Amino acid sequence: MELSINIPCWVCSSGLIVIVWLFLRLVIVAGLLFSAYAFATGSLSAGLSGIGISLALAIAGAPLMALGTIATNSKRQTALIALQTWTNAPID
């Protein structure tokens, strides 16, 4: 038995996953830069907060990356089935 996940069309076609993933990575990098600045100026609590927020965003982005991987594999499988169907079609 094969387990399949139905992904809405708007998720695959619009590139929303890529945009959100890039935004999360940008915020993570900004949080780490903020932490480095906070540690350099002597604010330990602000630096630890920045690292905590960056870690939380990295964990929150993991399911989004998995969804992107599922969508990519689904597109590859669809393309492979279409190619196999086309090559096995009888010539009239």
C-alpha positions in Angstrom: 0.0 0.0 0.0 1.4 3.4 -1.0 0.8 6.5 1.1 0.2 9.6 -1.0 -0.2 13.2 0.1 -2.4 15.6 -1.9 -0.8 19.0 -2.3 -2.9 21.9 -3.3 -2.1 23.2 -6.8 -1.5 26.8 -5.6 1.4 25.6 -3.4 3.3 24.0 -6.3 2.6 26.4 -9.0 3.1 29.8 -7.4 6.5 29.2 -5.7 5.0 30.2 -2.4 7.1 27.6 -0.7 10.3 29.1 -2.0 9.4 32.6 -1.1 8.5 31.7 2.5 11.6 29.5 2.8 13.9 32.3 1.7 12.2 34.8 4.0 12.7 32.4 7.0 16.4 32.0 6.1 16.8 35.8 5.8 15.2 36.3 9.2 17.4 33.6 10.7 20.6 35.2 9.4 19.3 38.6 10.6 18.7 37.1 14.1 22.2 35.7 14.2 23.7 39.0 13.2 21.6 40.8 15.8 22.9 38.2 18.4 26.5 38.9 17.4 26.0 42.6 17.8 24.2 42.2 21.1 27.0 40.0 22.5 29.6 42.5 21.2 27.9 45.4 23.0 27.6 43.4 26.2 23.8 42.5 26.2 23.7 38.8 27.1 19.9 38.5 27.3 19.3 40.1 23.9 22.0 37.9 22.3 20.5 34.8 23.8 17.0 35.9 22.7 18.3 36.3 19.1 19.8 32.9 19.1 16.6 31.4 20.5 14.4 33.1 17.9 16.7 32.0 15.1 16.6 28.4 16.4 12.8 28.5 16.6 12.5 29.7 13.1 14.9 27.0 11.8 12.8 24.3 13.5 9.6 25.9 12.1 11.0 25.9 8.6 11.7 22.2 8.6 8.1 21.1 7.6 8.1 23.7 4.9 11.3 22.2 3.4 9.7 18.7 3.6 6.6 20.0 1.8 8.9 21.4 -0.9 10.7 18.1 -1.3 7.4 16.2 -1.6 6.2 18.7 -4.3 9.4 18.3 -6.3 9.3 14.5 -6.1 5.6 14.5 -7.2 6.5 16.7 -10.2 9.3 14.3 -11.1 7.1 11.2 -10.9 4.4 12.9 -13.0 7.0 13.8 -15.7 8.3 10.2 -15.6 4.9 8.7 -16.1 4.1 11.1 -18.9 7.4 10.2 -20.6 6.8 6.5 -20.2 3.2 6.8 -21.6 4.5 8.8 -24.6 7.3 6.3 -25.4 5.0 3.3 -25.1 2.2 4.8 -27.3 1.5 2.8 -30.4 2.5 4.4 -33.7 -0.5 4.6 -36.1 
